[in-house]
């Protein structure tokens, strides 16, 4: 049986639920730590999905002759430099 990948929307919803539980301060220490760890895993999952989607986004533009072309949108790095995905 294959493992189903959690969608971004569902992971974000679960992460918001966990955040709400932790903010209410109604969980015991063990349960709070367990939920925190789950939240970290969900946040990492969301970040990975977003990074993948970012790489798939393309910019559509016109060539001088009127034909359409697609190019990858440059992604800003942590150094505020742009990396072109095509390279």
N, C-alpha and C positions, 0 to 999 in steps of 0.2 A: 504494500500500500504506500503510495507516495505522500510525502508531507506537503500540505498546502502552505504556500507562502502568504503571510499576512499582508494585506494591502496597506498602503500608506494611511489611508483614511481610518481603517480599523485600528491600526497601531497607534495613531495619534489620539483617537477616541479613548483607547485603553490608557494611554499615557496621561491624558487629562483626568481620567477617573482616578488614577493612582495619585496624581498631584493633589486632587481634591481631598482624598482620604488622608494624605500626609499633612495637609494644611489644617485639617480639622482636629488633629492631635488626639484622636479617639482610639488609635491603634496601640496595642502593646508594643514594647521594644522589639521583640522578635518578629512580629508581624510587620512592623514599620520597616525594619531592615530588609525583610524579604520582599516587600512591595517596592522599596527603593531600588533593590537590585533588579527587579523585574522592569522598573521604569528605566533604568540605565540601559538594559538590553533593548527595550523598545525604542529609546532615543537613538541608539546606535543603528538599529534597523531602519528607522526613518531617515537618518543621515545617509545611509548607504543607498536607499531607494532614491532619495533626492539627487545624490551624486550621479547615479545611473541615468535618471531622467534628464539631468542637466546636460549630460554628454549626448543625449539623443536629440536635443532641441537643435533645430537648424534654422538659419535665417534664409528667407527666400528673397531674391533680388533679381533685377532685370539686367541682362547684358546690353551692350550698346545696340545690338541688332534686334532687341525686343524680346529675345528668348529668355526664359526663366532659368535661373541657376540656384542651387542651394549650397550654402557653405555653413560649416559649423560655427556657432557663436563662440567667440573667445570667452574663456572662463577666467575670472580673476583669481589669482593665487593669494595666499596669506600675506605675501610681500607686496600686495597691491599692483602686481604685474599681471599682464594678460598672457595666458598660454593659449595658443591656437590648437584646437583639438585635431585639426587635419594634419598637423606636423608630427 
